């Protein structure tokens, strides 16, 4: 597991680094792609639990690719 909670900026950078699409990650997180985008743009709150779910979804997507 991750030791510190990533910020929205950290998650945006990680998504870009891994060349992932929000419409692929969003269902794994349990959000609509528009809502995930709002969270990553800091228009909606990013809870530690949601940040962890996003990181897990990125890890799963990277492993399955």
C-alpha positions, 0 to 999 in steps of 0.5 A: 500500500501507499504510505502517504495519500496522493494529492489530485495533482499526484494522481493526474501526473500518475495517470498521464505517466501511465497513459491511462484514460479516465473512462477506463479508470472511472468504472474501476473506481466507481465513479462516472468519468465526469465526476472523476475528472472533477475530483482530479481538477480539485472541483470536488473533494478527494478523500483518502479512501478515493485516492487509494481506490484510484491508485488501486485502479491504476495498478490493476489497469497497468498489470492487465495491460 
